[in-house]
Amino acid sequence: MPQISSTARSIPGSGIRRIFELAAALPDVIQLSVGEPEARVAPHILEAGAKAWQNDATNYTPNSGLLLLRFAIVTKLAEFNNYAVDEDQVHITAGGAQALHMAMLLTLDAGDEVLIPDPGYATFAMASRLVGAVPVPYRLSADRAFIPAIDDLERLISPRTRVLLINSPSNPLGVVYGPGVLRELLDFATRHDLWVISDEVYEYFTFEGGYTSVSSLDTSDRVFSVYSLSKTYGLTGGRIGYLVTPPGVAITFRAAQEAIVSCVNTPAQLAAVAAIEGDQSAIAEAREHYRGNLAAAGAALDARGIEYYRPDGAFYLWVNVSYCSNGNVAHWAEDFLLTQRVAVAPGSAFGAAGEGWIRLCAAGKRQPLLTALSRLPAVPAQESTSV
């Protein structure tokens, strides 16, 4: 029989989903492997989606999405993200994952290279491969507080480099880049005439020092910004995201969107309008919940002398288990799930630099999180080394 395409076969499997699916078949698991907020979606958002279904709002929308929703996003970007676009630069997608895919589809040809963070969200490498491009990891290390080193990026440049991918607030690390770091990265991209894809899915969840959108600093129309309502409003299954592009991309985006999904489902788009224009108090409540969970978890890890990164954003803990994982954290995470009934994401699922680390989601209830941490193996007596 014919073979599946080499492009499809080049896409790596997700080490995160492997743990998630193993956990689904087991009883009494504390699930910390995926980024899933537990709080109920705000009632006004659910009501808007339900009303759309009840009113049979089920027809096609424009390829880039409802104008009503895109106008709402234009206002949100001006007020929260501090940059101005018109509605033709805003395109509604099936979650942040499709926004990322479309950004790569619009900027990369087969064989082109994209610089991606390592550790970085697993889909960065997967989406690169899906469009026939080559992901080139740039290492983020604990000794630099996981801030990119421009010298390292310079050494990775080749004639095929086309895109620099930036993720702040970061998944899995929780790092938030300040304006100075982002300007350095934009200057680097300008010197080498690269597109920039900026994943800002966790934009609302920062704890200290504020948050800066890359596009608010861009002066050369080179940034594609990826956003999602999944984490912000707890709509992970609603599959609503959006891509903000430089000017002049709308016709090309819409042709590509027509070939992939035509448009995102209409009731979800109407729920998104209610989310963006309605009461935002649930976001502040979620942020404080995550802040409290991360502080409590950090205190528990400090008490046990386990190294971790103290996050400035998102809702994850990046924990060093190299003292017990024996150089194969993916195998260790499976064993930890089977023996301790705790599902964590192995750091190697986020790149080679993640070996020896795990990512834990702190978006759920606090006690299960603390119980899970108590099941981590003991370490030799040493001083706490949060970084």
Protein Blocks (a to p, Z undefined) as FASTA:
>chain_A
ZZddfklmmpccdfklmmmmmmmmpghiacfkbccdfbdcdfklmmmmmmmmmnopabcc
dfkbpfklmmmmmmmmmmmnopacdfklpccdehjklmmmmmmmmmpcehiacddddddd
fklmmmmmmnopacddddddfkloopacfklmmmmpcfkbcbdcddddddfklpacdfkl
mmmmmmmmmmnopacdddfklmmmcfehpaadfklmpcnlpaccdddfklmnopmmnopa
dddddehilmmmmmmmmmmnopacfklmmmmmmmmmmcfklmmmmmmmmmmmmmmmmmmm
mmnopacdddfbhjbdcddfklmnnopaklmmmmmmmmnopacddfklnojklgoiacdd
fkbcfklmmmmmmmpccdddddddbZZ
